[in-house]
């Protein structure tokens, strides 16, 4: 997939505001997981430590990085089975290696847990393993009470992650108060690395020009998302509202904007009226060469590109503080890209872009900060 380089080079550079925020970029943080004591295997699980933990990756890349069952496998002393990717509830399954670099994943995971590529069919005798639902950022107490008894009996489980809240509160440092557990959770979160051909696509978008990435996924615009929270504050912003917000804080009409929609949609017309240089995946990425990756109509791949472009762009603007935002923010914090602007309708004639920096950055409240020194 090759970016239309000549097209992008003819575009005006993003306004001086981006360059000002660029100077506020945080330095890349250093992981602390090597400084913490190793996560112990639960004593009761040691006799069953030759068991296996399986899981699947579902719902898109912003879920994938939270679904690796590393903490559960480590506590139980079990072997983690590399997953496949479920593209939808009843849709086709694709191989992990179709999107991600399997060798890199194996190398990183082997530092903390035993890993295998193959399903241990000798334990299930053709029957699917029992499914245990586990909350995101699971605690040791939950593993002991809810997971261990079934694991001891069956020696093989399938873990399904669920997310008690998809709002921004999930980003707050809370819960385990266990540095070792947080370290392993972060290690898992930062394990996924894109296949080289797909990373080249992301790089071709990110490296050619300064731009703002705005999350306006089509499914969000189709849903009847709540417009306001209990306090009357907006929690979801439409395309026009975000464009007006960016204009209000000083972004000029020559600002380049990447929106997370694969194809152009009429609901983006109001955005382009304010920012003419607004682009989608389809309008930026050529159908030549590696463009064949997108020609396969792989919806999962298109989601992956949007997620990683948002994670690596000069500035990221969410339309809603959901799990996509939470994990994009985590990836950006880990790499030192702190420019995340959260829309707000408050009126302030003296407000600048820095006044709308995400509170997860300004207050260091994102849980990823607990994983780094």
Wavefront OBJ file of the C-alpha trace (Angstrom):
o trace
v 0.000 0.000 0.000
v 1.669 3.171 -1.143
v 0.737 6.636 -0.041
v 0.176 9.161 -2.820
v 3.339 10.971 -1.889
v 3.122 13.668 -4.518
v -0.443 14.413 -3.466
v 0.514 14.821 0.173
v 3.594 16.882 -0.593
v 1.369 19.401 -2.347
v -0.780 19.805 0.746
v -0.084 22.697 3.097
v 1.536 21.814 6.399
v -0.560 21.762 9.501
v -0.877 25.102 11.286
v 1.567 26.612 13.759
v -0.551 25.220 16.613
v 0.618 21.698 15.845
v 4.224 22.819 15.910
v 3.651 24.511 19.265
v 2.141 21.372 20.754
v 4.975 19.339 19.267
v 7.339 21.070 21.681
v 5.244 19.778 24.583
v 5.751 16.177 23.528
v 6.700 13.978 26.452
v 9.840 11.900 26.391
v 9.428 8.206 25.768
v 8.977 6.502 29.123
v 11.066 3.592 30.367
v 9.213 0.398 31.300
v 9.364 -0.610 34.948
v 8.364 -4.259 34.645
v 11.978 -5.407 34.933
v 12.267 -3.518 38.246
v 9.347 -5.287 39.931
v 9.475 -8.745 41.548
v 8.214 -11.551 39.300
v 4.515 -12.316 39.504
v 4.222 -15.468 41.655
v 2.317 -18.567 40.598
v -0.646 -19.207 42.909
v 0.366 -22.068 45.219
v -2.822 -24.040 44.593
v -2.239 -23.874 40.824
v 1.270 -25.355 40.849
v 0.044 -28.939 40.656
v -1.926 -28.012 37.516
v 0.793 -25.835 36.013
v 1.008 -27.979 32.883
v -2.357 -26.663 31.758
v -3.214 -24.185 28.984
v -5.008 -20.867 28.604
v -6.611 -20.018 25.263
v -8.324 -16.835 24.136
v -9.411 -15.008 20.975
v -8.884 -11.481 19.731
v -12.215 -9.816 18.954
v -13.934 -6.485 18.230
v -10.983 -4.732 16.588
v -7.431 -3.627 17.440
v -8.449 -1.348 20.319
v -9.741 -4.471 22.093
v -6.880 -6.736 20.993
v -4.233 -5.047 23.129
v -6.370 -5.570 26.247
v -7.325 -9.192 25.513
v -4.003 -11.007 25.896
v -4.551 -13.263 28.922
v -0.951 -12.955 30.126
v -1.756 -12.118 33.756
v -4.122 -15.078 34.121
v -1.683 -17.509 32.491
v 1.210 -16.246 34.604
v -0.663 -16.513 37.904
v -1.797 -20.039 37.071
v 1.597 -21.128 35.737
v -0.191 -22.138 32.536
v 0.972 -22.093 28.924
v -0.621 -19.346 26.824
v -1.904 -20.469 23.422
v -1.539 -17.860 20.675
v -4.981 -16.828 19.434
v -6.745 -16.351 16.167
v -8.633 -13.169 15.316
v -12.429 -13.201 15.164
v -13.406 -10.459 12.731
v -17.013 -10.341 13.979
v -19.409 -12.324 16.147
v -20.415 -14.690 13.340
v -17.806 -13.654 10.785
v -14.688 -15.421 9.545
v -11.617 -16.106 11.661
v -8.212 -14.976 10.422
v -4.735 -15.962 11.544
v -2.849 -13.830 14.050
v -0.044 -13.519 11.498
v -2.363 -11.943 8.934
v -2.197 -8.717 10.961
v 0.553 -9.022 13.558
v 4.223 -10.061 13.696
v 3.984 -13.486 15.337
v 7.729 -13.926 15.877
v 7.924 -10.594 17.707
v 4.938 -11.526 19.875
v 6.485 -14.881 20.782
v 9.778 -13.254 21.714
v 8.134 -10.676 23.985
v 5.717 -13.078 25.653
v 8.383 -15.711 26.281
v 10.005 -13.224 28.653
v 7.079 -13.580 31.073
v 5.047 -16.720 30.309
v 5.238 -20.018 28.426
v 3.707 -19.723 24.959
v 2.685 -22.168 22.236
v 1.350 -21.690 18.718
v -0.749 -24.853 18.651
v -3.984 -25.854 20.356
v -3.483 -28.771 22.828
v -6.264 -30.991 21.452
v -5.169 -33.930 23.642
v -6.743 -32.222 26.663
v -10.104 -31.385 25.107
v -10.556 -34.607 23.092
v -12.322 -32.605 20.413
v -14.542 -30.690 22.827
v -14.183 -26.931 23.282
v -12.624 -25.876 26.610
v -14.826 -24.237 29.247
v -15.150 -20.474 28.869
v -14.397 -18.168 31.806
v -15.233 -14.475 31.579
v -12.552 -12.245 33.078
v -12.714 -8.463 33.563
v -10.180 -6.201 31.941
v -7.327 -5.552 34.418
v -8.247 -8.642 36.428
v -7.214 -8.909 40.090
v -5.502 -11.802 41.859
v -8.563 -12.252 44.064
v -10.782 -12.701 41.006
v -8.400 -15.279 39.511
v -8.310 -17.272 42.765
v -12.096 -17.281 43.246
v -13.436 -17.472 39.697
v -10.752 -18.981 37.476
v -8.552 -21.286 39.569
v -11.243 -23.850 40.569
v -12.189 -24.516 36.934
v -8.557 -24.541 35.828
v -7.620 -27.143 38.456
v -10.447 -29.354 37.245
v -10.015 -28.992 33.482
v -6.366 -27.887 33.034
v -7.470 -25.902 30.006
v -9.635 -22.789 29.794
v -10.702 -20.238 27.257
v -10.574 -16.709 28.651
v -13.072 -14.127 27.396
v -12.275 -10.583 28.443
v -15.077 -8.194 29.240
v -14.921 -4.505 29.954
v -17.009 -3.337 32.932
v -16.973 0.234 31.637
v -16.067 1.603 28.226
v -15.885 5.176 29.466
v -12.794 7.183 30.271
v -12.939 6.060 33.908
v -11.221 2.843 32.742
v -8.070 4.845 32.164
v -7.685 5.841 35.792
v -4.981 4.247 37.909
v -6.944 2.046 40.256
v -7.715 -1.552 41.155
v -4.830 -3.923 41.759
v -2.388 -1.715 43.638
v 0.032 -4.440 42.574
v 3.029 -3.154 40.673
v 3.954 -6.607 39.404
v 0.440 -7.232 38.081
v 0.291 -3.820 36.410
v 3.687 -4.474 34.865
v 2.555 -7.755 33.349
v -0.665 -6.181 32.091
v 1.353 -3.432 30.406
v 3.818 -5.928 28.999
v 0.868 -7.674 27.358
v -0.630 -4.393 26.130
v 2.582 -3.408 24.364
v 3.302 -6.881 22.968
v 1.439 -6.539 19.681
v 3.534 -5.431 16.726
v 2.132 -5.075 13.233
v 3.264 -7.214 10.354
v 5.948 -5.307 8.465
v 3.837 -4.768 5.328
v 1.024 -3.250 7.386
v 3.379 -1.121 9.480
v 4.763 0.288 6.218
v 1.245 1.454 5.331
v 0.866 3.229 8.677
v 4.355 4.743 8.326
v 3.576 6.004 4.831
v 0.652 7.996 6.209
v 2.334 9.195 9.394
v 5.738 10.214 8.055
v 4.837 12.272 5.000
v 3.238 15.336 6.605
v 2.093 16.770 9.905
v -1.598 16.133 10.491
v -4.391 15.776 13.028
v -6.107 12.376 13.373
v -9.777 12.626 14.353
v -11.696 9.548 15.470
v -15.012 9.626 13.623
v -15.614 5.916 13.125
v -18.697 5.256 11.020
v -20.222 2.953 13.652
v -20.112 5.793 16.182
v -21.906 8.159 13.839
v -24.543 5.529 13.048
v -25.226 4.761 16.701
v -27.435 6.926 18.825
v -24.665 7.694 21.276
v -25.597 9.702 24.360
v -24.858 13.342 23.647
v -24.477 14.358 27.302
v -23.585 12.837 30.666
v -25.462 13.217 33.948
v -23.891 16.641 34.484
v -25.011 17.903 31.088
v -21.530 17.808 29.559
v -21.119 16.533 26.010
v -19.687 13.015 25.852
v -19.947 12.462 22.095
v -19.159 14.973 19.378
v -20.329 14.913 15.770
v -18.035 15.793 12.859
v -19.204 19.397 12.583
v -18.797 19.973 16.335
v -15.204 18.717 16.283
v -14.394 20.858 13.244
v -15.800 23.931 15.026
v -13.777 23.043 18.129
v -10.522 22.810 16.144
v -11.264 26.098 14.412
v -12.071 27.744 17.756
v -8.668 26.876 19.227
v -6.850 28.218 16.201
v -6.372 25.490 13.616
v -6.349 27.031 10.142
v -8.176 25.851 7.057
v -4.953 24.414 5.608
v -4.658 21.930 8.462
v -4.441 18.357 7.200
v -6.951 16.086 8.953
v -7.168 12.287 8.807
v -10.562 10.897 9.840
v -11.181 7.287 10.819
v -13.553 6.402 8.028
v -12.412 4.150 5.219
v -14.508 5.894 2.550
v -15.942 9.365 2.269
v -19.366 9.775 3.841
v -21.841 12.661 3.564
v -21.673 13.082 7.344
v -18.131 14.404 6.814
v -19.157 17.165 4.397
v -19.582 19.739 7.203
v -16.072 18.888 8.450
v -14.520 19.377 5.020
v -16.364 22.676 4.636
v -14.251 24.018 7.538
v -11.112 21.985 6.795
v -10.893 21.328 3.031
v -7.842 19.101 3.466
v -9.751 16.360 5.273
v -8.901 12.851 4.126
v -9.956 9.256 4.695
v -7.999 6.039 4.280
v -9.262 5.601 0.740
v -8.302 9.114 -0.349
v -4.765 8.904 1.073
v -3.706 5.385 0.193
v -3.032 4.365 -3.379
v -4.554 1.227 -4.865
v -1.190 0.371 -6.414
v 1.526 -1.919 -5.047
v 0.778 -2.765 -1.438
v -2.685 -1.290 -2.007
v -3.676 -4.883 -2.705
v -3.797 -5.306 1.072
v -6.867 -3.081 1.143
v -8.306 -4.424 -2.087
v -9.030 -7.688 -0.272
v -11.876 -5.872 1.533
v -10.471 -6.961 4.874
v -12.463 -4.800 7.287
v -10.246 -5.857 10.201
v -7.153 -4.557 8.439
v -8.808 -1.204 7.799
v -9.653 -0.888 11.514
v -6.051 -1.715 12.379
v -4.698 1.023 10.106
v -7.034 3.624 11.633
v -6.086 2.607 15.187
v -2.334 2.783 14.592
v -2.533 6.011 12.568
v -4.358 7.597 15.528
v -1.692 6.180 17.862
v 1.174 7.678 15.847
v -0.256 10.929 14.430
v 1.030 14.375 15.406
v -2.210 15.159 17.247
v -5.143 12.898 18.135
v -8.708 14.114 18.753
v -11.373 11.653 19.999
v -15.089 12.123 19.416
v -15.919 10.030 22.490
v -13.858 8.788 25.453
v -14.373 5.077 24.918
v -12.031 2.067 24.819
v -10.633 3.142 21.436
v -9.586 6.441 23.040
v -8.276 4.685 26.165
v -5.949 2.365 24.284
v -4.862 4.924 21.673
v -3.964 7.186 24.623
v -2.041 4.337 26.265
v -0.041 3.677 23.099
v 0.691 7.379 22.664
v 1.790 7.854 26.287
v 4.119 4.862 26.029
v 5.792 6.354 22.938
v 5.900 9.928 24.264
v 3.237 11.332 21.920
v 1.257 13.329 24.442
v -0.714 15.583 22.097
v -4.294 14.466 22.675
v -6.930 17.195 22.500
v -10.343 16.487 24.031
v -13.183 18.605 22.589
v -15.061 20.885 24.948
v -17.732 23.480 24.249
v -16.779 25.795 27.072
v -16.323 29.374 25.910
v -13.026 31.041 26.706
v -11.620 33.815 24.492
v -8.106 33.177 25.847
v -8.165 29.385 25.499
v -5.400 27.732 23.497
v -4.937 24.183 22.249
v -2.913 23.280 25.355
v -5.954 24.072 27.538
v -7.733 21.084 25.994
v -4.970 18.539 26.558
v -6.462 15.243 27.717
v -6.680 15.071 31.543
v -5.204 11.574 31.282
v -2.047 13.365 30.135
v -2.132 16.548 32.217
v -3.035 14.682 35.441
v -1.084 11.510 34.549
v -4.197 9.530 35.466
v -4.011 6.918 32.691
v -3.185 3.475 34.073
v -0.254 3.171 31.639
v 1.689 5.656 33.775
v 1.834 2.989 36.497
v 3.865 0.798 34.135
v 6.657 3.254 33.407
v 9.367 5.072 35.302
l 1 2 3 4 5 6 7 8 9 10 11 12 13 14 15 16 17 18 19 20 21 22 23 24 25 26 27 28 29 30 31 32 33 34 35 36 37 38 39 40 41 42 43 44 45 46 47 48 49 50 51 52 53 54 55 56 57 58 59 60 61 62 63 64 65 66 67 68 69 70 71 72 73 74 75 76 77 78 79 80 81 82 83 84 85 86 87 88 89 90 91 92 93 94 95 96 97 98 99 100 101 102 103 104 105 106 107 108 109 110 111 112 113 114 115 116 117 118 119 120 121 122 123 124 125 126 127 128 129 130 131 132 133 134 135 136 137 138 139 140 141 142 143 144 145 146 147 148 149 150 151 152 153 154 155 156 157 158 159 160 161 162 163 164 165 166 167 168 169 170 171 172 173 174 175 176 177 178 179 180 181 182 183 184 185 186 187 188 189 190 191 192 193 194 195 196 197 198 199 200 201 202 203 204 205 206 207 208 209 210 211 212 213 214 215 216 217 218 219 220 221 222 223 224 225 226 227 228 229 230 231 232 233 234 235 236 237 238 239 240 241 242 243 244 245 246 247 248 249 250 251 252 253 254 255 256 257 258 259 260 261 262 263 264 265 266 267 268 269 270 271 272 273 274 275 276 277 278 279 280 281 282 283 284 285 286 287 288 289 290 291 292 293 294 295 296 297 298 299 300 301 302 303 304 305 306 307 308 309 310 311 312 313 314 315 316 317 318 319 320 321 322 323 324 325 326 327 328 329 330 331 332 333 334 335 336 337 338 339 340 341 342 343 344 345 346 347 348 349 350 351 352 353 354 355 356 357 358 359 360 361 362 363 364 365 366 367 368 369 370 371 372 373
